[in-house]
Amino acid sequence: MKSRNVVRLFFSTLLLGGFSTLIASFFVKAGVYAENLNPIDWFEILGLLIFFTGLGFVFSLISQMGFFAYLTVNQFALGVFRRFWPTVQVVLIAFALFDLVYFRYRSVEDGTVTPFLLTAIALFIYSWFVAGIKAKDTNKRAFIPALFFMVVITSIEWVPGLRTENGDYAWLMIVPLILCNTYQLLILHRLTEKK
């Protein structure tokens, strides 16, 4: 990939992360915005906009680090596991989904497993859809790696958000992570194509 394309990918993903977190903050943190609307405190509102955009930039950087780490690990694993690497990836996908449900549920004293189960199912369905697009755009062998990236790497990147006391930041974090990971996955082959 040319350095121009790397820079383009970096900044476009950075902007996507900042913008998506800002939009998500209007829904997740609506109460914080509402506090500053009656009476209108422009300085505080501007501060919130800058804060959530900057937070989105951080989430975007986490996504980009995860993406390039996966590209490196994938090449290394192909050399080590060879033809068994897709099978290993499927096992790791199953473990990551199990982890999203079981271990998060165990960390909660009271409550039901339903929200954790729904979160894992939603992530899996979305990832399956994105992996299908990637396989259609490139080749069938890209399906498992794309599914692995969207489920396992996104779950790993989401860990800081999942460990917060306030669930708002978990939701603020997953929106840009999913969008940035999807964007990077689906744009990579277009940037590396030879004209």
N, C-alpha and C positions, 0 to 999 in steps of 0.2 A: 504494500500500500504506500502511496506517495505521502510525503510529509504534509502536503497541502490537505489531503483527505483526512489525515489524523487530526490536524488542527480543526478542520471543518466538523468532524465527528465530535471532538471535544466540546467546542463551543455550542453547537446545536443541541447536544445532550445537556449541557449546563443550562442553557436557556429553557429547555423543556422541563428540567427539574425545578427551576425557580418558578416558572409560570404555573406549573401544575400544583405545586405546594401552595402557592398564593391562592389559587382558585379553591383548592381543598380547604384552606384555612377559613374561607368564608362560610363553609358548611360546618366544619368540625369545631371551630372556635367562634361561632356566630355570637355567643354571649359576650366575648371580649370586645368584639367590634361594637355590639349594641351598647355597651357601657359608655363608649366614647362618642355615641351619636346623639345622646340626650343629656346635656347640651353638646353640640358638635365641638370636639377638640381635634382640630386639624393636625396639630403637632403629634399627638398620640396615634392618630390614624396613620399618618405618614410613617411613624416609627413601627407600627404593626406591619405595614406593607413591606417596609425594608427588612424587618426581622424575618417574616415568613418567606420572603424571596431569598434572603441569605440562607435560611434553613434549607430551602429547596436546593440551593447550590451545593450545600454540604451533602444532602441526600444524593444528588446527582454524581458527586465525586465518589461517594461510596459505591454507587452503581457502576461507574466507570472502572474503579479499581477491581470490583468483582468480575466485570466482563473481561478485562485483560488478564486477570489472574486465571479465570477459567480457560481462556485461549491457551495459556501456558501449560496449565495442568492437563488439559485435553491432549496436547501434543506429547507431553511426558507419559501420560497414561496409555496412549496408543502404542508407544514404544514398549511399555512394561507389560500391559495386559493383552496387547494385540487384538485378536478377534473376540476376546472375552470382555473387552471394554464396554460394549453396549449392554451386556448382561449385568456387569457391575453397576453401570449407571441406573438400570431399572431397579436394582436392589436399593441403591442409595436414594432414589426417588421415593420408593415405598417407605424407607426409614424416615426420610424428611417429613413426609405427610403424617406418619405415625407420631413423630416428635411434635409436630404442630398441634396435634390433638391431645395425646396422652400426657406428655410432660407439662404442657401448659395447664391442663385440667388439674393435674396433681398439685400445682403451685397455688391454686385457688382453694380457699377453705370451704366456702359455701358457693353453691351454684350448680349449674347443669353443664354437661359436656356439649350441648347443642351448638352454642356459638363457636366453639373451637372446631367442631366437626364441619359446620357450614363454611368457616373460613378456609379450612383445608380443601374441602370440595370445590369451593369457588376458585381457589388458586389453581387446583388441578385442571378444572374445566377450561379456565382461561389459558393456562399453559398449553393444554392439548390443542386448543384452537390456534394459538400462535405457532406452535410447532408444526401444525398442519400447513399453515401458510408458508413457513420456511421450507418445508419439504417440497411443497408445490413449486416454489420459486427456484429451488436449487436442485435437490435430488432426494429420493426416498430415504437414503441413509442419514440425512440431516435431521430426521424426525426425533430420534432418541436423544442425541446431543442437545437439540433445541429444547426438548421437554425437560431434560436434566437441568439445563441452565435456568430455565424459567422457574422450576420448582425448587431445586436444591440451592442454587446460588442466591435466588431471591430470598429464600428462607434464612440463609446465613446472613445476608446483608440486613435483614429485618430484625435480627436479634437485639440490637440496642433499643429499638422501638418497643419490642415485646417485653423488655425488662423494666420499662418505666412503670411507675405507680399509676400514672394517669393514662388511661387507654387512648386519650385523644392523640397523643404523639405517635402511638402505634399506627393509627389510621392516617395521620398526617404523613408518616414515613412510607407506608406501603403504596400510596398513590404514585409519588414520583419514582419509586423503585420499579414498580411494574411498568410504568410508561417508559422510563429510560431504558430498562432492560429490553422491552419489546422493540423500541426504536433501534437500539444498537444491534440487536439480533437480526432484524429485518433489513437494515440498511447496509450491513457489513459486506455482503456479497455484491451489492451494487457499487460500493466504493473500491472493491478489489478486482472488479471485472476489467479485462483488457478490452479496449475499444477496437 
